[in-house]
């Protein structure tokens, strides 16, 4: 078992006292500052729960209204990973402030009082749904802001959080590739129970976990198959790619031909929390133990032949 070494990147403090850094990196200690012991990197981009004052000054909703967009407790669920040789990167700032699982420039022109630069990507499906890098709406489609934002405000959020988060994730993956010949990124999320309606798990019934590998494009099939098998052996109903095939992180980093494999995991929130009160339920402890079992299986696997 390895000891954990917590590190945090230096980021601008303009998010306000107590709101920087925007994310944390927790590494397994190699004892001598050596390479990471496994090729695994876990990410939790939506578990942040900090809402900086500059956001709330412009918002019409309060923090309680916004918390439904958080992947609550996901950072805790994967908290034991560094002890099993896995590097972890986890958000501290809320998803509603800046969504780290989006292209930085997925911005809705209708949200801004000034013109966006030509490179902004204002016509994506996620922007149309109100869920770009800076979300327009929160639960049940309620507008988040009481006024239009400026592009300078968006740029600040990208500079404070999005760019340094992905720079740090890039470095973690590069270190894994250098040490092990490949990197494996597991991007952890949670999904509302309602999102699973109409989607059946492989063995029948509503799904507990959705594995998104971009229909096989983002990682070698052996990774998806092992995670599916391990989760099913633990009693979970697993689906692939529906209703979630993987977001920006999976699509951007999942390049098997370039020795980087990425998979997204969506966990049904009803397994571990009361969605109305956002309080944990007894299933949280079991789920955390089971995720550690999955992590141990991944960390003990020889991935050298992953294609």
DRENFI-69792 format. One record per residue (C-alpha): residue number from 0; x negated, y negated, z. Coordinates in nm, 3 decimals, always signed. Layout:
N
SITE NUM X Y Z $
...
***
This chain:
307
SITE 0 +0.000 +0.000 +0.000 $
SITE 1 -0.137 -0.337 -0.093 $
SITE 2 -0.114 -0.655 +0.107 $
SITE 3 +0.058 -0.953 -0.045 $
SITE 4 -0.112 -1.274 -0.140 $
SITE 5 +0.131 -1.564 -0.188 $
SITE 6 +0.030 -1.833 -0.431 $
SITE 7 +0.214 -2.140 -0.554 $
SITE 8 +0.123 -2.350 -0.858 $
SITE 9 +0.059 -2.718 -0.827 $
SITE 10 +0.357 -2.900 -0.977 $
SITE 11 +0.454 -3.266 -0.969 $
SITE 12 +0.624 -3.367 -0.645 $
SITE 13 +0.878 -3.585 -0.827 $
SITE 14 +1.153 -3.332 -0.757 $
SITE 15 +1.160 -3.473 -0.407 $
SITE 16 +1.016 -3.374 -0.071 $
SITE 17 +1.088 -3.007 -0.002 $
SITE 18 +1.176 -2.938 -0.365 $
SITE 19 +0.828 -2.872 -0.502 $
SITE 20 +0.684 -2.636 -0.610 $
SITE 21 +0.961 -2.534 -0.847 $
SITE 22 +0.875 -2.165 -0.818 $
SITE 23 +0.650 -1.922 -0.636 $
SITE 24 +0.416 -1.646 -0.745 $
SITE 25 +0.350 -1.352 -0.513 $
SITE 26 +0.069 -1.123 -0.616 $
SITE 27 -0.042 -0.786 -0.485 $
SITE 28 -0.379 -0.841 -0.324 $
SITE 29 -0.657 -0.639 -0.480 $
SITE 30 -0.871 -0.696 -0.172 $
SITE 31 -1.160 -0.846 -0.366 $
SITE 32 -0.982 -1.083 -0.603 $
SITE 33 -0.990 -0.820 -0.875 $
SITE 34 -0.737 -0.746 -1.152 $
SITE 35 -0.372 -0.663 -1.084 $
SITE 36 -0.331 -0.298 -0.982 $
SITE 37 -0.043 -0.233 -1.225 $
SITE 38 +0.070 -0.383 -1.557 $
SITE 39 +0.406 -0.479 -1.401 $
SITE 40 +0.539 -0.834 -1.359 $
SITE 41 +0.881 -0.896 -1.204 $
SITE 42 +1.062 -1.227 -1.260 $
SITE 43 +1.366 -1.381 -1.093 $
SITE 44 +1.441 -1.705 -1.280 $
SITE 45 +1.795 -1.765 -1.147 $
SITE 46 +1.765 -1.700 -0.773 $
SITE 47 +1.657 -2.055 -0.681 $
SITE 48 +1.886 -2.235 -0.439 $
SITE 49 +1.742 -2.588 -0.419 $
SITE 50 +1.935 -2.880 -0.570 $
SITE 51 +1.714 -3.189 -0.598 $
SITE 52 +1.860 -3.530 -0.507 $
SITE 53 +1.822 -3.668 -0.861 $
SITE 54 +2.057 -3.399 -0.988 $
SITE 55 +2.314 -3.437 -0.713 $
SITE 56 +2.323 -3.815 -0.754 $
SITE 57 +2.451 -3.761 -1.109 $
SITE 58 +2.681 -3.466 -1.033 $
SITE 59 +3.057 -3.460 -0.980 $
SITE 60 +3.039 -3.114 -0.819 $
SITE 61 +2.884 -3.040 -0.481 $
SITE 62 +2.629 -2.768 -0.413 $
SITE 63 +2.892 -2.519 -0.301 $
SITE 64 +3.064 -2.554 -0.638 $
SITE 65 +2.733 -2.494 -0.815 $
SITE 66 +2.615 -2.193 -0.617 $
SITE 67 +2.823 -1.951 -0.822 $
SITE 68 +2.568 -1.979 -1.103 $
SITE 69 +2.288 -1.855 -0.879 $
SITE 70 +2.163 -1.497 -0.892 $
SITE 71 +2.201 -1.485 -0.516 $
SITE 72 +1.971 -1.251 -0.322 $
SITE 73 +1.793 -1.120 -0.633 $
SITE 74 +1.461 -1.258 -0.508 $
SITE 75 +1.518 -1.065 -0.185 $
SITE 76 +1.613 -0.747 -0.370 $
SITE 77 +1.274 -0.742 -0.545 $
SITE 78 +1.086 -0.878 -0.244 $
SITE 79 +0.906 -0.550 -0.176 $
SITE 80 +0.753 -0.528 -0.523 $
SITE 81 +0.413 -0.685 -0.440 $
SITE 82 +0.356 -0.413 -0.179 $
SITE 83 +0.389 -0.165 -0.465 $
SITE 84 +0.138 -0.336 -0.692 $
SITE 85 +0.372 -0.566 -0.884 $
SITE 86 +0.323 -0.939 -0.940 $
SITE 87 +0.640 -1.143 -0.880 $
SITE 88 +0.743 -1.488 -1.002 $
SITE 89 +1.061 -1.638 -0.857 $
SITE 90 +1.239 -1.970 -0.898 $
SITE 91 +1.302 -2.208 -0.610 $
SITE 92 +1.498 -2.474 -0.799 $
SITE 93 +1.855 -2.387 -0.888 $
SITE 94 +1.954 -2.259 -1.228 $
SITE 95 +2.197 -2.550 -1.267 $
SITE 96 +1.906 -2.794 -1.238 $
SITE 97 +1.702 -2.624 -1.509 $
SITE 98 +1.761 -2.279 -1.656 $
SITE 99 +1.428 -2.099 -1.686 $
SITE 100 +1.587 -1.827 -1.899 $
SITE 101 +1.653 -2.068 -2.187 $
SITE 102 +1.438 -2.234 -2.447 $
SITE 103 +1.335 -2.563 -2.285 $
SITE 104 +1.487 -2.762 -2.572 $
SITE 105 +1.830 -2.597 -2.579 $
SITE 106 +2.003 -2.923 -2.491 $
SITE 107 +2.358 -3.035 -2.559 $
SITE 108 +2.352 -3.373 -2.738 $
SITE 109 +2.695 -3.457 -2.594 $
SITE 110 +2.547 -3.461 -2.243 $
SITE 111 +2.302 -3.743 -2.314 $
SITE 112 +2.343 -4.115 -2.354 $
SITE 113 +2.048 -4.144 -2.590 $
SITE 114 +1.951 -3.948 -2.899 $
SITE 115 +1.760 -3.627 -2.853 $
SITE 116 +1.439 -3.565 -3.048 $
SITE 117 +1.467 -3.371 -3.372 $
SITE 118 +1.308 -3.062 -3.220 $
SITE 119 +1.590 -3.023 -2.965 $
SITE 120 +1.800 -2.712 -3.028 $
SITE 121 +2.153 -2.841 -2.985 $
SITE 122 +2.340 -2.585 -3.198 $
SITE 123 +2.276 -2.256 -3.020 $
SITE 124 +2.555 -2.034 -2.889 $
SITE 125 +2.438 -2.096 -2.534 $
SITE 126 +2.458 -2.472 -2.578 $
SITE 127 +2.805 -2.436 -2.729 $
SITE 128 +2.912 -2.245 -2.418 $
SITE 129 +2.783 -2.528 -2.197 $
SITE 130 +2.492 -2.319 -2.073 $
SITE 131 +2.182 -2.467 -2.229 $
SITE 132 +1.858 -2.537 -2.047 $
SITE 133 +2.050 -2.801 -1.854 $
SITE 134 +2.400 -2.662 -1.804 $
SITE 135 +2.700 -2.878 -1.886 $
SITE 136 +2.950 -2.666 -1.694 $
SITE 137 +2.964 -2.453 -1.381 $
SITE 138 +3.204 -2.173 -1.284 $
SITE 139 +3.533 -2.167 -1.472 $
SITE 140 +3.409 -2.432 -1.713 $
SITE 141 +3.408 -2.729 -1.476 $
SITE 142 +3.186 -3.020 -1.589 $
SITE 143 +2.885 -3.062 -1.362 $
SITE 144 +2.804 -3.430 -1.421 $
SITE 145 +2.991 -3.751 -1.354 $
SITE 146 +2.785 -3.940 -1.612 $
SITE 147 +2.572 -3.878 -1.914 $
SITE 148 +2.208 -3.798 -1.855 $
SITE 149 +1.907 -3.951 -2.026 $
SITE 150 +1.652 -3.757 -2.226 $
SITE 151 +1.390 -3.880 -1.977 $
SITE 152 +1.576 -3.692 -1.703 $
SITE 153 +1.573 -3.374 -1.910 $
SITE 154 +1.204 -3.418 -1.990 $
SITE 155 +1.126 -3.458 -1.619 $
SITE 156 +1.302 -3.131 -1.533 $
SITE 157 +1.116 -2.950 -1.807 $
SITE 158 +0.783 -3.092 -1.691 $
SITE 159 +0.853 -3.019 -1.323 $
SITE 160 +0.981 -2.666 -1.358 $
SITE 161 +1.031 -2.507 -1.700 $
SITE 162 +0.690 -2.561 -1.855 $
SITE 163 +0.482 -2.469 -1.546 $
SITE 164 +0.700 -2.163 -1.476 $
SITE 165 +0.640 -2.023 -1.824 $
SITE 166 +0.273 -2.118 -1.815 $
SITE 167 +0.240 -1.917 -1.492 $
SITE 168 +0.437 -1.624 -1.637 $
SITE 169 +0.216 -1.629 -1.946 $
SITE 170 -0.093 -1.606 -1.723 $
SITE 171 +0.046 -1.315 -1.523 $
SITE 172 +0.120 -1.122 -1.841 $
SITE 173 -0.223 -1.204 -1.987 $
SITE 174 -0.390 -1.077 -1.669 $
SITE 175 -0.192 -0.754 -1.688 $
SITE 176 -0.284 -0.702 -2.054 $
SITE 177 -0.649 -0.770 -1.981 $
SITE 178 -0.657 -0.519 -1.696 $
SITE 179 -0.431 -0.245 -1.833 $
SITE 180 -0.410 -0.290 -2.209 $
SITE 181 -0.045 -0.390 -2.190 $
SITE 182 +0.200 -0.586 -1.977 $
SITE 183 +0.551 -0.490 -1.864 $
SITE 184 +0.789 -0.769 -1.769 $
SITE 185 +1.112 -0.689 -1.583 $
SITE 186 +1.344 -0.990 -1.569 $
SITE 187 +1.590 -0.947 -1.281 $
SITE 188 +1.940 -1.098 -1.277 $
SITE 189 +2.286 -1.047 -1.132 $
SITE 190 +2.623 -1.057 -1.304 $
SITE 191 +2.976 -1.129 -1.184 $
SITE 192 +3.185 -0.816 -1.145 $
SITE 193 +3.431 -0.970 -1.391 $
SITE 194 +3.165 -0.962 -1.664 $
SITE 195 +3.169 -0.583 -1.663 $
SITE 196 +3.538 -0.553 -1.748 $
SITE 197 +3.583 -0.384 -2.082 $
SITE 198 +3.225 -0.254 -2.081 $
SITE 199 +3.174 +0.111 -1.994 $
SITE 200 +2.865 +0.270 -1.850 $
SITE 201 +2.704 +0.558 -2.032 $
SITE 202 +2.863 +0.815 -1.801 $
SITE 203 +3.200 +0.639 -1.796 $
SITE 204 +3.352 +0.380 -1.567 $
SITE 205 +3.253 +0.016 -1.511 $
SITE 206 +2.881 -0.051 -1.509 $
SITE 207 +2.673 -0.126 -1.201 $
SITE 208 +2.359 -0.218 -1.394 $
SITE 209 +2.303 -0.338 -1.749 $
SITE 210 +1.961 -0.288 -1.907 $
SITE 211 +1.893 -0.534 -2.188 $
SITE 212 +1.608 -0.457 -2.426 $
SITE 213 +1.736 -0.651 -2.729 $
SITE 214 +1.856 -0.322 -2.877 $
SITE 215 +1.509 -0.173 -2.859 $
SITE 216 +1.321 -0.473 -3.001 $
SITE 217 +1.180 -0.607 -2.671 $
SITE 218 +1.018 -0.297 -2.523 $
SITE 219 +0.920 +0.060 -2.590 $
SITE 220 +1.205 +0.306 -2.555 $
SITE 221 +1.029 +0.492 -2.277 $
SITE 222 +1.064 +0.196 -2.041 $
SITE 223 +1.441 +0.165 -2.088 $
SITE 224 +1.488 +0.541 -2.068 $
SITE 225 +1.290 +0.575 -1.744 $
SITE 226 +1.474 +0.290 -1.573 $
SITE 227 +1.809 +0.428 -1.689 $
SITE 228 +1.728 +0.780 -1.570 $
SITE 229 +1.598 +0.664 -1.232 $
SITE 230 +1.898 +0.440 -1.166 $
SITE 231 +2.143 +0.712 -1.267 $
SITE 232 +1.972 +0.960 -1.038 $
SITE 233 +2.026 +0.709 -0.757 $
SITE 234 +2.399 +0.707 -0.834 $
SITE 235 +2.434 +0.390 -1.042 $
SITE 236 +2.640 +0.360 -1.360 $
SITE 237 +2.417 +0.213 -1.627 $
SITE 238 +2.492 +0.047 -1.961 $
SITE 239 +2.256 -0.075 -2.229 $
SITE 240 +2.274 -0.416 -2.398 $
SITE 241 +2.642 -0.482 -2.331 $
SITE 242 +2.752 -0.727 -2.216 $
SITE 243 +2.393 -0.854 -2.185 $
SITE 244 +2.119 -0.765 -2.432 $
SITE 245 +1.856 -0.995 -2.281 $
SITE 246 +1.808 -1.369 -2.271 $
SITE 247 +1.533 -1.609 -2.372 $
SITE 248 +1.271 -1.447 -2.148 $
SITE 249 +1.327 -1.099 -2.289 $
SITE 250 +1.339 -1.226 -2.646 $
SITE 251 +1.040 -1.459 -2.613 $
SITE 252 +0.801 -1.226 -2.430 $
SITE 253 +0.917 -0.885 -2.551 $
SITE 254 +0.661 -0.814 -2.823 $
SITE 255 +0.568 -0.444 -2.809 $
SITE 256 +0.337 -0.480 -3.110 $
SITE 257 +0.148 -0.743 -2.910 $
SITE 258 +0.124 -0.519 -2.602 $
SITE 259 +0.394 -0.695 -2.402 $
SITE 260 +0.716 -0.514 -2.316 $
SITE 261 +1.014 -0.693 -2.160 $
SITE 262 +1.345 -0.572 -2.024 $
SITE 263 +1.630 -0.755 -1.852 $
SITE 264 +1.817 -0.603 -1.557 $
SITE 265 +2.165 -0.729 -1.467 $
SITE 266 +2.305 -0.606 -1.134 $
SITE 267 +2.676 -0.615 -1.054 $
SITE 268 +2.711 -0.862 -0.765 $
SITE 269 +2.998 -0.664 -0.614 $
SITE 270 +2.740 -0.400 -0.514 $
SITE 271 +2.577 -0.626 -0.258 $
SITE 272 +2.772 -0.947 -0.195 $
SITE 273 +3.116 -1.097 -0.149 $
SITE 274 +3.145 -1.310 -0.461 $
SITE 275 +3.402 -1.545 -0.305 $
SITE 276 +3.200 -1.629 +0.007 $
SITE 277 +2.854 -1.546 -0.136 $
SITE 278 +2.780 -1.352 +0.182 $
SITE 279 +2.586 -1.024 +0.169 $
SITE 280 +2.768 -0.695 +0.231 $
SITE 281 +2.620 -0.371 +0.371 $
SITE 282 +2.540 -0.251 +0.019 $
SITE 283 +2.255 -0.504 +0.003 $
SITE 284 +2.024 -0.293 +0.219 $
SITE 285 +2.087 +0.023 +0.017 $
SITE 286 +2.040 -0.158 -0.312 $
SITE 287 +1.711 -0.310 -0.198 $
SITE 288 +1.584 +0.035 -0.096 $
SITE 289 +1.691 +0.179 -0.432 $
SITE 290 +1.520 -0.101 -0.625 $
SITE 291 +1.203 -0.023 -0.434 $
SITE 292 +1.243 +0.340 -0.545 $
SITE 293 +1.272 +0.224 -0.907 $
SITE 294 +0.971 -0.003 -0.859 $
SITE 295 +0.765 +0.279 -0.715 $
SITE 296 +0.854 +0.500 -1.012 $
SITE 297 +0.751 +0.226 -1.254 $
SITE 298 +0.425 +0.154 -1.070 $
SITE 299 +0.324 +0.521 -1.064 $
SITE 300 +0.390 +0.582 -1.433 $
SITE 301 +0.110 +0.601 -1.687 $
SITE 302 +0.215 +0.346 -1.947 $
SITE 303 -0.083 +0.381 -2.176 $
SITE 304 +0.127 +0.560 -2.439 $
SITE 305 +0.426 +0.325 -2.427 $
SITE 306 +0.540 +0.246 -2.779 $
***
